[in-house]
């Protein structure tokens, strides 16, 4: 997972502690407006309506902060802070836009789709998609990289087979987040134990107990859905799609080189932005060698071949690739990419982070968290409260990292006081914070997955079985006292001075 983290406000510096009612007002307004936005605009809600809702919520939170004694400079600082947190994900989104366009132009995505259609039977497609993405994410530790590469191809293969792209997106995200969560290379997998105060491999070992049952249940559900697919109609769609792909692109195993190069760089933990751009550049080089006719067709009328190739590549980077094969399904699938395709997504992320920044720095978010702590009376309620706080932080702050850091800081001492090992906290942070981030449209993760896979967040949400099941399993374990580790004697001694 590639993202960035921020820090909360120092509550001691606040001129006035917000009341619970004040903290709830912007949240209630936001949830009401977002619900109305979905009702009125449907799948187009993220094209502007959700952004306005987030801005209105931020304005109300700012007014409450102002009323409580904060001056405008402090509120403005919180807005700038929120935007700053979002800059790295936004840059990654723009780079991914270039990558998608370049890989379609080069034939990399069409080749991945073509071979997926050859190898994957429709009846096991959803389960196989989940498993493939899970294994790759486990090896590189990045759900974003998996979704932006293999995920795009699997969405294309699903469309070619006449299968549901919504279910496929859910399977891709489930697998990608399983691998990301369990990989020692993942940033969130390293962050959660660091915040909670335990070591990495104790954290991963403890997560096995909630993660494995959740992914097994998810795979069973994808398999059951796959068994109901009409394979005869899928075979007809398959033949048409494969023919159209070979007519419009040069299909060759060499086209897969950018994928392996990018996965290699990701596995070596190279910085995400240069890694993604390098993958795009390799794709463009292959486009010039193998798909020159496609590049020239995209460019249209130009004075000479050189300018035509230059214009086609340039256009792909800023506007994406456009296909006119005559088949609406394939054209819609392949007409995508470019920096401009990410503008709505980055707009959404910016507005979401402004709302989260104001809520955090005005102390409204901390008031909500402290109120949640008042309901903690047992181990089960503590874990349930941690899970709900992580989900709430994902909704309010729109940042996966804050949904781990904030509850981790808030509840660390409570777990110690209740004689619970810190790995219980770190596991809960991942079971909820990491898992639910792609299920929220305005969260950086949800915006990325929707923008990259081309499927609305609320459309794929019901099919992200792993992400939905994992927090539930965590809460059940807490209330039934299943695999809840107590503090060892030496750990108790270690924490007593604190």
N, C-alpha and C positions, 0 to 999 in steps of 0.2 A: 504494500500500500504506500503510495506517495502522497504526502500531505504536509502540513506544517502546524505547529502548535503555538499556543499563546498562553498568557498568564492572566489570572483573574485580578480584579481590583483589590487593593488593600482596604479591607473594610474599616480598619481603624482610622483611615484618612477621610472617611465619609462624614459629612457634617450632620447627618441624621440617618438613623436606621429605619429603612422602609418597613411599613406594616405589611402583613400578609395580604390584605385587600389590595394595597398598592401594587404588590408584586404580581397578583393574579390578573389585574385589569388588562395590561398589555397582552398577556398570554390568552386570555379569554377573547379579546378583540381579534388577535391574530388567528386563533383557531376558527372563530366564527367567519372571518373574511375568507380564509383559505377553503373552508367547507363550501361557502357560497360561490367562491371562484370555481371550484370543481363542478358544482351544480350548474352554473351558468355557462361555463366555457369548456367543460369536459377535458379532453386531452390537450386542448390549446391553452389550458390555464397557465402553464409555465412559460408561455410566450408573452407575458406581460402582466396578467391579472395577479398571479402569485407575488410578483415583484412589488406591485403596488400595495398588496396586503402587508408584506413585510416592512415596507417603508412607513405605512400608517402605524403599524405596531411599534416600530422604532421611534416614531415621532411621539407617540403616547408615553413610551418609557422615558424618553428624554424630558418630556414635560413634567413627569413625576419626579425625575431627578432634579430638575430645575426648581420645582416646588419645594423639594427637600433641602435646598441650600447649595446645590452644585451650580457653579457658574458655567456659562456657555463654553468657555475654553476647555473645561474638564470634559464636558459632554462631547465636544468636537474631537478631543483627544481620543475618547472611547470609540468614536466613529472611525477615525483614522487607524486606530489600533485594530479594529475589526477588519477593515479593508486590507491592512498589512498582512494579517494572518492568511487572507485569501489569495495573496499575490502568487505564491508558488503553485497552488492548484490551478489557478487561471492560466499561468504560463504553460503548465503541463497540458491543459485542455487545448490550448492553441497548437501546441506541438503535435498532439494526438490528431487534431484536425488535419494538419499537414500530412501526417503519417497515413491516415486512412485514404486520403486522396491519392497519395503517391503509390500506395500498395495496390489500389484498384487499377490505376493507370499502368503500373508495371506488370499486371497480371498475377501478382502475388495472392491477393484475395480471391480472384476467380480460380486460380490453381488450387488453393486450399479448399474452396467450395467444391470444385470438381472431384478431387480425391476423397473428400468427405462423403460425397454422394455415392462414390464407388464402394467405399468401405463400410459405411454405417447403414445397417438395416433400420427401416422406420420404426419397427416394434421396440427396438432398444435405443433409439436415438436420444431420447431425453436423459435416460440413465447414463448412457455412454458420454454424453456431453458434460454432465455433472462430474463424472469420474475423470475424464480427460483434463478438464479445467482444474480439478482438485490436485491431480498429480503434478501438473506443470506449476501451479501456484506453490505447492509444497516445495518444489525444487528451487524456485527463484524468490519466494516470499513476497510476491506482489500481485494482488487481485486486480489492480488497475492495468498492469501490463498484460495479464492473461485476457481480460475483457477486451482490451484494445487490439489484440492480435488474433488469437485463436477464437475468441468470442465472436468477432465480426464474421469470421468464416463459418462458424456454426449457425449463426443467424441466417446467413445466406443459404447454407445447406438446408436449413429447415424450410425456408421459403421455396427452395427448389423441389423439396419433397412434398410440398403442400401441407406442412405441419404448422403448428401454432408457434409463431415467433415469441409470443408472450410466455408460453411455457418454457420454450428454449432459453429465453433470457433468464427466467427464474432458475433453470438448471445450471446455466453458466455462472450466475452470481453465487448460487449455493456452493458449487464446486470451487470457485475462485476464492471464496471467503473461508471455506474449510481449509484449503491449502495455506492461505495467508495466515490464518489463525494458528495453525500447528507448525509453521515453518520457523526455525530459529533465525532465519534470515529476514523475517518480517519486522518492520519498524514497530508496529503495534504490539507484536509478541514480545519485543524487548522493552517497550515502554511500560506495559502493564505491571510486570514484576518489579521494575525499577521504582515506580510510583508506590506500589504496595509494600515494598521492602522485603522481597524474596529473590531467589536466584532464578535464572532463565529456565533451566532444565527441570527444576522442581515445579515451576509454573506449567511448563508443557506437559509434564507427567500428570499433574493434577487435572489438567484440561481434558485429558483422554476420557475421563469418566463421564463428562457431559457431552463431549464432542462426538465420540464414536457412536453412541446410541442415536444421536440426532442425525448424523449423516447416513446411518444405516436405514433409519425410518424414511429419510428423504429419498434414498435410492429405491426403496421398495415402492414408494408412492409414484415415482417417475416410471418405474417398470410397469406398474398396474395401469397407468395412463397409456403407456406405449402399447400395451396388449390390445387396447380397444381401437387402434388405428386401422383404417381401411387400407391395406397394403396395395390393393389393385389400383385404386385411384392415385396413390402415391407413386406407383411405378410409371403411370402415364405422365405425371408432372415431372418425374425424374428424367425421363427420356427427352422431353421438350427442353428442360432447363440445360441439360448437358449439351445438347445440340447447339443451343443458342450461345452458350459460353464458348464452345470451340469455334463458332462462327465469328465471334467478336474479339476474341483474345487468343494469343499464342499460349498454349498450355504446355508446361515443361517443368520437370522437377527442379530445374535450376532456379525457377521463380520462387522457390521456398527458401532460398539462401538468406534473404533479409530477415525472415522469421528466426532462423537459427542464430544469425548474427546478433539480433536484438536480445534473444533469450540468453545467449552467452554473456553479453554485456550486463544484462540485468542480474544474472547469477554471480557475476564478479562484483556486484554492488557498485557499478559505475553510477554517477549522478543521473537521475532520470531524464532531465531535459536534453543534455547532449546525447544520451543513449537513444532517445526517441528520434531526435533529429538525424542522428547517424543512420538509424533504420530507414528513415524517409529518404535520405540521400542515396543509400544503396538501392532502394526501390526505384528512384528516378533514373539512376544509371542503367538499371535493367530495362526500364521503359525505353530509353534511347536505343538500346541494343536490340531488344526483341519486339517492342510494341510501337515502333516508329510510325506505322500507318495509323494506329489508334491515336497517338499524340497529334499527328497532323490533322486528323478528322476533328478532334476536339478543338484545335486552334482555328479552324475555318480558313477563309481566304487570307493568304499572306503573300508578300512579294517573292519570297524564296523559301526553300526547305529549311535552312538554318533558322530563320526568324520564326517559321512555323513551329519547329520543335521547341524553340525558346519560349514562344508564346503559350504553347500547350502546357509546358511544365509550370510556367509562371501562373497560369490560370488555375491549374490544379492545386497549387499551394494556397492561393487566397480564396478561390471559389469552389474548389472541389472538382470531382469528376462527374461528367454527364454522359449517360448512355441512351442511345435512341435505337434500340433493337426491334421495336415494334411489339415487344411483350411487356405489358404494363408492370407485372410483378418483378421481372428481372430489372427493368429500367428503374423502378423505384428503389430497388435494393442497391444498385450500383451507382445511382446518382446521389452522391454524398461526399463528405469530407471537405477539406479546406478550412482555413481559419474562420471564415465567415459562418460556417455551420455551427460554431461554438459560441456565437455572440449571445444568443438567448440564454444559454447555459451559464456563461460567465456573468451576465447581468443578474441572473437569479442568485448566483453565489455571492456576488457583491452585496446585494440587498439583504441576503440572509445573514451575512457576517456583520453588517451594520447593526441589524437588530440584536444579534448575539452580543456584540461589543457593548452596546448601550445597556442591555440587561445586566451584563456582568459588572461593568464599571459603576453603575448606579446602585449596586448592592441588592437589586431585585432578585437576581438569581440565587444569591446566597441565602436570602430570606426564605425562598422556596425550599432550598435544600435543608435548612435548619428546621423548617416545619416538618419535612419528611422524616427527620430523625426522631421527632416526638412520637412517631408510631412504632418505633423499634422496641419490642418487648421480649424477643426471643431470637434464636439463631435464624429461624425461618423468616421472621419478619425483617431482620437485618439484611439478609441476602435479597429478599423481595424488594426492600427499599433501595438497596444498591442497584438492582436491575432497573427499577422504575426511574431512579435518578439518572442513570446512564441514558435511558431512552429519552427522558425529558431533556437532558443536556444536548442530545443529538437533535431534538426538535427545536430547542430554543437557541442554542449557540451555533448550530449548523456545521459543527466541526467534530469529526471523529476523535481527534486527539484530545480536545477539551472534554469530551464525554468520558474519557478515561482518566485524565489528569484531575479534573475537578472532583468527581466522586471519590477517587483514590485518596486525595488529600483530606477530604471531609470525613471519610469513614475509617481511615487507617487506625486512629486511636481507639475507636469504638470496637474494632475487631480485636485489638490487643486487650482492651478492658474485659472483653467477653472470653478471653483465653482461646482465641481462634488464630490458627496459623495464618500468616499474611498471604499464603498462596490461595486461601479461600477467597480473599478479596480480589487478588489478581485474576483469578478464574472468572469471578462474577463480572469484573470490568470488561473482560473479553467476550463473555457469553452475551452481554447486553450492549456494551459500547461499540465494539467492533462489529457485531452481528447485525445490529439494527440500522447502522448508518446508511446503507444503500437503499433502505426502505422509505426514506424521507426525501421527497422531491427536491427540497431546497437545501438539504445537506450537501456538502461538497461531494460525498461519495454517491448519493442518489442522483445528483445532477450529472456527475461524470458517467455513471452507468447508463442513464437514460440517453444522454447525448451521444455516447459512443455506440451503444447497441441499437439506437434508433427506436426504442420502445419506451412508452411513458411509464414512469415509476409506479403509478397506481395500477397500470395494466399488468406489469410483471410481479408486483408485490404478492398476490395470493399464491404464486407458484414458487416463491423463494422458500421452499419448505425447510431447508436447513436453518436459514436465518430466523425463521419464525419459531421453529421447534426448540432451538438451543436455549433461549432465555426461559422458556417454560420448564424445560428439564432442570435448569439451574435452580429455579424456585422450588420445584418439587423436591429436589435433593435437599434443599435447605430445611423445608418443613418436615421431611421424613428422616432428617439427620443421616442421609446417605453420603458417604465419602466426604464428610466434613472433618477436616484435620484439626486437632487441638494443638496448642502450642506445646513444644517440647520443653522440658525443664530448663535446658540451657538457654532456650529462646526467651522464656519468662524472665530469667535473671538478666538477660541482655536488655530487655525493654523496661525493666523496673526504674532505672535512673531517669528515663525520659518522662 
